[in-house]
Amino acid sequence: MKLDIRIKMNEKLFLRNPEESVLGKKIVQQGLLLINKIGFEEFTFKKLAIEVLSTEASIYRYFENKHRFLIYLITWYWSYLEYKVYFSTNNISNPEIKLKSIVKILVEEPKNNDIHSEFISENEAYKLAMWEGSKAYLTRNVSKDNKDSLFKPYKDLCGRIANVIQEYNPKYPFPHSLASTMLEMAHAQRFFMQNLPSLTDFNESKNEDVIIIFLESLLFSAIKTNKQDNE
């Protein structure tokens, strides 16, 4: 049995909730596919209008601009990923096993599983996060967007990971910094492996398992060393 989830999105991300209409859902679904196909720089609402058999003006009734649309898609994925982490670790008591499970979730490309959404493809959202994720907040408007709580799902995900790090070692002084670093590296290392292999040691394997091993080694080297120093 599959578990279907619904994610409540920040209302400041849209002018009209796309989940409430057939056209709105189509805009989100096809927009995600189009960005992954041609890249965010080449993506426009005019091109999206052709894909959804509507008008550019109709899309602007849902989203103020394409960057706000990107944030909508990316934050949906962060919310989804946080729930996936919660769902996968909720019944695990051992924090080390929890952390290994989290690393695996962050790195692995989504496949068929028991958590799904018919609204947005998890696999496509994963690809978007890897290719375009940092563009959601690396802008001059980041402070204003932050005041509007647009990045709360990202913070919540990092906070959940940081809590498990603290479970493992309550004395570790940098749980949030380590959590956000692990999250960024999970996508960056896969991106480098596929596109800039000389920046990694994984260019020959093209195997996500080696990224998992790499991240686990960094994670536990940091928190185990500090834990031992304080025991």
Residue, then its C-alpha position, 0 to 999 in steps of 0.5 A: m500500500k502506498l502512502d499519498i501525501r499532501i504538502k501545504m505550500n507557503e501562500k506567498l509563493f503563488l498568486r493563485n494556488p495551482e493545486e486548486s485547478v486542473l490548469g494549475k496542476k498542469i502548469v506545475q507538472q509540465g513546468l518541472l519537466l520543462i525546466n529539467k529539459i532545457g534548464f532554468e536559464e532558458f525556461t520562460f512562461k511563454k515556452l511553458a504556455i505552449e506546453v500546457l496549451s494555454t496563454e502566458a497571461s494565464i500562467y502569470r495568474y498563478f505565479e509572479n515570475k519564473h524565480r518564484f515558480l522555481i522556489y515553489l518547486i524546490t521548496w515542495y521537494w524539501s518539504y517532501l524530503e523532510y517527510k521522507v526522512y521522518f517516515s523512514t526514521n521514525n521507528i528507528s531508535n539507534p541514531e547511527i542507523k538513523l543517520k545512515s538512513i538519512v544519508k542514503i535518502l539524500v543521495e539516492e535517486p528516487k525509485n518506486n517506494d511507499i511514499h508518493s505524490e500524484f501532484i509532482s514527480e519525486n524523481e523530477a523534483y530530485k533532478l531539479a534540486m540537483w541542477e537548480g536547487s541553489k538558484a532558489y536562494l543564491t540571489r540578491n533577494v534572499s533576505k526578503d524571501n527569507k523574511d517571507s519564510l520561503f526557505k522554511p522547508y529547507k530549514d526544517l529539513c536541516g533542523r531534522i537532520a541536526n536533531v539526529i546528529q545531536e541524538y548521536n552526540p549531544k556535545y557536537p557543537f555544529p549540528h546545523s552547519l553539518a546538516s546543511t553541508m551534508l544536504e548540499m554535498a549530497h546533490a553537489q557530489r552527484f552533479f560533479m560526478q556526472n558533469l565535472p568528474s575531475l572535482t570528485d574521486f567518483n568519475e570512474s564508478k558513476n555509482e551513487d554508493v561511493i557518494i554514500i560511503f564518502l558522506e558517511s565517512l565525513l559525517f561520522s569522522a566529525i561527530k565521532t571524533n568530537k564525541q570521543d574527545n568529550e568522553 
